[in-house]
């Protein structure tokens, strides 16, 4: 648009809006008036528009933030939805070991809050508190950081992928699951090895499980993952192979492993 065009627009504006003898108390500027509206201050009007735009932007940001917070509950693969209520506050410290392990998990949450990318390992028998503490870490971070977090039961994951065989439209194909596992800022892979059944069978993970593990680890090269298991390192190597287990243990040092060796199962047991 040339200068002549701008002049025409300014003339049209001046014809539509006329200055009045009234003055804005806030800005000490003349009010203007359109023939169909009451006199108003252009500066006040601009400020009102900017305020409304800011509110819309903040609402959009809040919506995106809440969507990320919901990601944990909406995308996680769990059988028992009560897992999402597991926090540090309701973790049951039954002995010195559980107390020490809770403190280790709290330290781990603090490190992830600061941006650590190392993996973590929780080891112990069923029902000792591994799952609770790993979910507590996610819940803590999900409360205070604007990131996506995910909790996945290894057994449930492999079961869903297996159900997708022969159905490329399934949301649980290997490719889709690998993509999902690669996205979160922090991932918990719970109960590694459970998908192959009893440890006494010396079972090995099937090929599709190995492919998923490799794909997941490739996609999370720069992102941390928490693994929980009731298997020893030797058994994990038997199930998944040494290369996968070595990659799972990226950044893990012996002193930081959260291990339950003395704590009895907290789950109710029926005895005869």
Residue pairs with C-beta under 8 A, 6 or more apart in sequence:
16 34
16 35
17 32
17 33
17 34
17 42
18 32
18 33
19 30
19 31
19 32
20 30
20 31
20 32
20 33
20 39
21 30
22 30
22 31
22 39
23 29
23 30
23 31
24 30
24 31
24 41
24 43
24 44
26 41
26 43
26 44
27 41
27 43
27 44
29 41
29 42
29 43
31 39
31 40
31 41
32 39
32 40
32 41
32 42
33 39
33 40
65 146
68 146
68 147
68 148
69 142
71 148
71 149
71 150
71 184
72 84
72 138
72 139
72 142
72 148
72 149
72 150
72 151
73 84
75 150
75 180
76 84
76 150
76 151
76 152
77 151
77 152
77 153
77 156
77 157
77 160
78 84
78 151
78 152
78 153
78 156
79 153
79 156
83 131
83 135
83 151
84 135
84 139
86 131
86 132
86 135
86 136
86 139
87 136
87 139
87 140
88 102
88 105
88 106
88 109
88 133
88 136
88 140
91 98
91 102
91 129
91 132
91 133
91 136
92 98
92 129
92 266
93 99
93 102
94 263
94 264
94 266
95 262
95 263
97 260
97 261
97 262
97 263
98 128
98 129
98 260
98 263
101 122
101 129
101 133
101 258
101 259
101 260
102 133
104 256
104 258
105 122
105 133
105 134
105 136
105 137
105 258
108 120
108 137
108 226
108 256
108 258
109 136
109 137
109 140
109 141
111 118
112 137
112 141
112 186
112 224
113 141
113 144
113 145
116 224
116 251
117 222
117 223
117 224
117 251
118 224
118 250
118 251
118 252
119 224
119 225
119 226
119 227
119 248
119 249
119 250
119 251
119 252
120 224
120 225
120 226
120 227
120 252
120 256
120 258
121 226
121 227
121 228
121 229
121 248
121 249
121 252
121 257
121 258
122 130
122 133
122 134
122 226
122 227
122 228
122 229
122 257
122 258
122 259
122 260
123 130
123 228
123 229
123 230
123 231
123 232
123 257
123 258
123 259
123 260
124 130
124 230
124 259
124 260
124 261
124 263
125 230
125 260
125 265
126 230
126 265
126 267
127 265
127 266
127 267
128 260
128 263
128 264
128 265
128 266
129 260
129 263
129 266
130 190
130 228
130 229
130 230
130 258
130 260
131 190
131 191
131 228
133 258
134 151
134 188
134 190
134 226
134 228
135 151
135 188
137 186
137 188
137 226
138 149
138 150
138 151
138 186
138 188
141 147
141 149
141 185
141 186
142 149
145 185
147 184
147 185
147 186
148 183
148 184
148 185
149 184
149 185
149 186
149 187
150 180
150 181
150 183
150 184
150 186
150 187
150 188
151 187
151 188
151 190
152 181
152 187
152 188
152 189
152 190
153 190
153 191
153 194
154 189
154 190
154 191
154 192
154 193
154 194
154 195
155 191
155 194
155 195
157 177
157 195
157 212
158 195
158 208
158 209
158 212
159 195
160 172
160 177
161 172
161 173
161 174
161 177
161 208
161 212
162 208
163 170
163 172
164 170
164 171
164 172
164 173
164 174
167 173
170 176
174 208
174 211
174 212
174 215
177 212
178 212
178 215
178 216
178 219
179 219
181 187
181 212
181 215
181 216
181 219
181 220
182 215
182 216
182 218
182 219
182 220
182 223
184 223
185 223
186 223
186 224
186 225
186 226
187 216
187 220
187 223
187 224
187 225
187 226
188 225
188 226
188 227
188 228
189 216
189 225
189 226
189 227
189 228
190 228
191 228
191 229
191 230
192 227
192 228
192 229
192 231
192 236
192 240
192 248
193 199
193 229
193 230
193 231
193 235
193 236
193 239
193 240
194 230
195 205
195 209
196 203
196 204
196 205
196 209
196 239
197 203
199 230
199 231
199 235
202 238
203 239
204 238
204 239
205 213
205 239
205 240
205 241
209 240
210 240
210 241
210 244
213 240
213 244
214 244
216 225
217 225
217 244
217 247
217 248
224 251
225 248
227 248
229 236
231 239
233 245
233 249
236 245
236 248
237 245
240 248
